[in-house]
Amino acid sequence: MKGKQVLLTGGTGGLGRGVTPVVLSKGAEVTIPYRSAKEVENLKSLIPPADFARIKFIETDLTQEKSVENLINSMERVDVLIHLVGGFSMGKVNEYEFDRWKQDFDLNLNTTFLVCKHSLRRMLENDYGRIVTIGSRGAVEPAGQLAAYCAAKAGVVALTKAIADETKEMNITANVVLPSIIDTPSNRQAMGTENADKWVKPESLAEVICFLGSEIAKDTSGAVIPVYGKA
């Protein structure tokens, strides 16, 4: 990934704090959209100054198409898209508010569509691109009280595979990674630490993501890759 222009969404979040340093270690030039300046500062404390200087931060609302379009147009080119943004909430289907359902789809599926749409537009200009999205184990093994999250992530899988099919004659790939529970501070806070040693480490997931985002992964497209740890 040396010298590649990488759009890394969610790069300041819990998973991003594990993935961003690994992407930088591969020699990439990174653009990270953000909403909170505090998260940028938190990330800065984890990354050596020389690597941090290779990140361009752009305030962006990824749920708004014009904002996403402006973000991607501001980049010199888009060689690699790594889309980490997502989140979940829980509730039984018969009790779940429709507004929450729509919010889950906005966060998990609609942001994926928007960044893929506009990144792909730029990739087609250069006949080169690597798209890596984040699904979930729940996309293929749905669980009760996670219907909205699982349905949205199943949509991410379908969207990514459709892009792979559309670009199969090009030097563009699209793959989706399915983690189980990721060992992030927020997950430890929500679920405790009793089983945290079985969860997927962000740095481990990052290595899978970086392979899929590299030039040598040119023959892998449309893959749905489970990264379940020991859970």
C-alpha positions as CSV (number, residue, x, y, z in Angstrom):
1,M,0.0,0.0,0.0
2,K,3.0,2.3,-0.1
3,G,2.1,5.6,-1.7
4,K,-1.6,4.6,-2.1
5,Q,-4.3,7.2,-1.4
6,V,-6.5,5.6,1.2
7,L,-9.9,6.8,2.4
8,L,-10.3,5.4,5.9
9,T,-13.7,6.0,7.4
10,G,-14.1,5.5,11.1
11,G,-10.4,5.9,11.5
12,T,-10.8,7.7,14.8
13,G,-13.2,5.2,16.3
14,G,-12.7,2.2,18.5
15,L,-11.8,-0.1,15.6
16,G,-10.1,2.7,13.7
17,R,-7.6,3.3,16.5
18,G,-6.3,-0.3,15.9
19,V,-6.6,-0.2,12.1
20,T,-5.2,3.3,11.3
21,P,-1.7,2.7,12.7
22,V,-1.4,-0.5,10.7
23,V,-2.6,1.2,7.5
24,L,0.0,3.9,8.0
25,S,2.7,1.3,8.7
26,K,2.1,0.0,5.2
27,G,3.2,3.3,3.7
28,A,-0.3,4.7,2.7
29,E,-1.3,8.3,2.5
30,V,-4.6,8.4,4.5
31,T,-7.7,10.6,4.5
32,I,-10.0,10.3,7.5
33,P,-13.4,11.9,7.7
34,Y,-14.4,12.9,11.3
35,R,-17.2,14.3,13.3
36,S,-15.5,14.9,16.7
37,A,-12.2,16.9,17.1
38,K,-11.7,15.1,20.4
39,E,-11.5,11.7,18.6
40,V,-8.8,13.2,16.4
41,E,-6.8,14.2,19.4
42,N,-7.3,10.7,20.9
43,L,-5.9,9.1,17.8
44,K,-3.0,11.6,17.7
45,S,-1.8,10.3,21.0
46,L,-1.4,6.8,19.6
47,I,0.5,7.5,16.4
48,P,4.1,8.8,15.9
49,P,4.2,12.4,14.6
50,A,5.8,11.4,11.3
51,D,3.0,8.9,10.6
52,F,0.3,11.3,11.9
53,A,1.6,13.9,9.3
54,R,0.5,11.5,6.5
55,I,-3.2,11.8,7.6
56,K,-5.6,14.4,6.2
57,F,-8.6,15.0,8.4
58,I,-11.8,16.3,6.8
59,E,-15.0,17.0,8.8
60,T,-17.7,15.1,7.1
61,D,-21.3,13.8,7.7
62,L,-21.2,10.4,6.0
63,T,-25.0,10.1,6.1
64,Q,-25.3,13.1,3.7
65,E,-24.5,12.5,0.0
66,K,-23.2,16.0,-0.7
67,S,-20.9,15.9,2.2
68,V,-19.5,12.5,1.1
69,E,-19.2,13.7,-2.5
70,N,-17.2,16.8,-1.3
71,L,-14.9,14.6,0.8
72,I,-14.1,12.3,-2.0
73,N,-13.7,15.0,-4.6
74,S,-11.1,16.7,-2.3
75,M,-8.8,13.7,-2.6
76,E,-6.1,13.6,-5.3
77,R,-7.4,10.1,-6.2
78,V,-9.0,7.2,-4.3
79,D,-6.9,4.0,-4.6
80,V,-8.3,2.3,-1.5
81,L,-11.5,2.6,0.4
82,I,-11.6,1.1,3.9
83,H,-15.1,1.7,5.4
84,L,-15.1,1.0,9.2
85,V,-18.1,3.2,10.2
86,G,-20.9,1.3,11.9
87,G,-22.6,0.6,15.1
88,F,-25.4,-1.4,16.7
89,S,-28.2,-1.1,19.2
90,M,-30.4,-3.9,20.6
91,G,-34.1,-4.5,21.0
92,K,-36.8,-7.0,20.2
93,V,-38.5,-6.6,16.8
94,N,-42.0,-6.1,18.3
95,E,-40.6,-3.3,20.5
96,Y,-38.2,-1.7,18.1
97,E,-38.9,1.9,17.1
98,F,-39.0,2.5,13.3
99,D,-36.9,5.6,13.7
100,R,-34.2,3.5,15.4
101,W,-34.4,1.0,12.6
102,K,-33.9,3.7,10.0
103,Q,-30.9,5.1,12.0
104,D,-29.3,1.7,12.1
105,F,-29.6,1.5,8.3
106,D,-28.3,5.0,7.9
107,L,-25.2,4.3,10.0
108,N,-24.4,0.8,8.7
109,L,-25.7,0.5,5.2
110,N,-26.4,3.9,3.8
111,T,-23.0,5.3,4.7
112,T,-21.5,2.2,3.0
113,F,-23.5,2.9,-0.2
114,L,-22.5,6.5,-0.3
115,V,-18.8,6.1,0.2
116,C,-18.7,3.1,-2.2
117,K,-20.6,5.0,-4.8
118,H,-18.4,8.1,-4.9
119,S,-15.1,6.2,-4.3
120,L,-16.0,3.8,-7.1
121,R,-16.6,6.8,-9.4
122,R,-13.1,8.0,-8.7
123,M,-11.5,4.6,-9.0
124,L,-13.1,4.1,-12.4
125,E,-11.2,7.2,-13.6
126,N,-7.9,5.4,-13.0
127,D,-9.0,1.8,-13.5
128,Y,-7.7,0.9,-10.1
129,G,-9.3,0.4,-6.7
130,R,-9.6,-1.7,-3.6
131,I,-12.8,-1.5,-1.6
132,V,-13.0,-3.2,1.8
133,T,-16.2,-3.0,3.9
134,I,-17.0,-4.3,7.3
135,G,-20.0,-6.6,7.8
136,S,-20.6,-8.7,10.8
137,R,-20.9,-12.3,11.8
138,G,-24.5,-11.3,12.4
139,A,-24.9,-10.7,8.7
140,V,-24.8,-14.5,8.1
141,E,-25.7,-15.7,11.6
142,P,-28.5,-13.3,12.7
143,A,-29.2,-13.1,16.4
144,G,-32.3,-12.1,18.3
145,Q,-32.5,-8.5,19.5
146,L,-30.1,-7.5,16.8
147,A,-32.5,-7.6,13.8
148,A,-31.8,-4.1,12.5
149,Y,-28.0,-4.4,12.9
150,C,-27.9,-7.9,11.3
151,A,-30.2,-6.8,8.4
152,A,-28.2,-3.7,7.7
153,K,-24.9,-5.7,7.7
154,A,-26.4,-8.3,5.5
155,G,-27.1,-5.4,3.1
156,V,-23.4,-4.4,3.3
157,V,-22.5,-8.0,2.2
158,A,-24.9,-7.9,-0.7
159,L,-23.8,-4.4,-1.8
160,T,-20.1,-5.3,-1.7
161,K,-20.7,-8.5,-3.7
162,A,-22.7,-6.6,-6.2
163,I,-19.9,-4.1,-6.7
164,A,-17.4,-7.0,-7.1
165,D,-19.6,-8.4,-9.9
166,E,-19.9,-5.0,-11.6
167,T,-16.1,-4.5,-11.6
168,K,-15.0,-8.1,-12.3
169,E,-13.5,-7.1,-15.7
170,M,-11.5,-4.2,-14.1
171,N,-8.5,-3.7,-11.9
172,I,-11.0,-3.0,-9.0
173,T,-11.9,-5.3,-6.2
174,A,-14.5,-5.3,-3.5
175,N,-14.5,-7.5,-0.4
176,V,-16.2,-7.6,2.9
177,V,-14.8,-8.8,6.3
178,L,-17.1,-10.3,8.9
179,P,-15.8,-9.8,12.4
180,S,-17.4,-11.2,15.5
181,I,-17.1,-9.2,18.7
182,I,-14.2,-6.8,18.4
183,D,-12.1,-6.0,21.4
184,T,-12.7,-2.3,21.7
185,P,-13.0,-0.1,24.8
186,S,-16.7,0.5,24.1
187,N,-17.4,-3.3,23.8
188,R,-15.4,-4.0,27.0
189,Q,-17.5,-1.3,28.8
190,A,-20.8,-2.7,27.5
191,M,-20.1,-6.4,27.9
192,G,-17.4,-6.6,30.5
193,T,-14.0,-8.3,30.1
194,E,-14.6,-11.9,31.1
195,N,-14.5,-13.2,27.5
196,A,-12.4,-10.4,26.0
197,D,-9.5,-12.7,25.3
198,K,-11.6,-14.5,22.8
199,W,-12.7,-11.4,20.9
200,V,-11.1,-10.2,17.6
201,K,-8.2,-7.8,18.2
202,P,-8.4,-4.7,16.0
203,E,-4.8,-5.1,15.0
204,S,-5.5,-8.7,13.7
205,L,-8.5,-7.5,11.8
206,A,-6.4,-4.7,10.4
207,E,-3.9,-7.1,8.8
208,V,-6.8,-8.8,6.9
209,I,-8.1,-5.5,5.8
210,C,-4.7,-4.3,4.6
211,F,-4.2,-7.4,2.6
212,L,-7.5,-6.9,0.8
213,G,-6.6,-3.3,0.3
214,S,-3.2,-4.1,-1.3
215,E,-2.1,-4.5,-4.9
216,I,-1.3,-8.2,-4.3
217,A,-5.0,-9.0,-3.6
218,K,-5.9,-8.3,-7.2
219,D,-7.4,-11.9,-7.6
220,T,-9.6,-11.7,-4.6
221,S,-13.0,-9.9,-5.1
222,G,-16.5,-10.6,-3.9
223,A,-15.1,-12.5,-0.9
224,V,-16.9,-12.6,2.4
225,I,-14.2,-13.3,5.0
226,P,-15.0,-14.4,8.5
227,V,-12.7,-13.1,11.3
228,Y,-14.3,-14.6,14.4
229,G,-11.4,-14.9,16.8
230,K,-12.1,-17.7,19.4
231,A,-15.7,-16.6,20.1
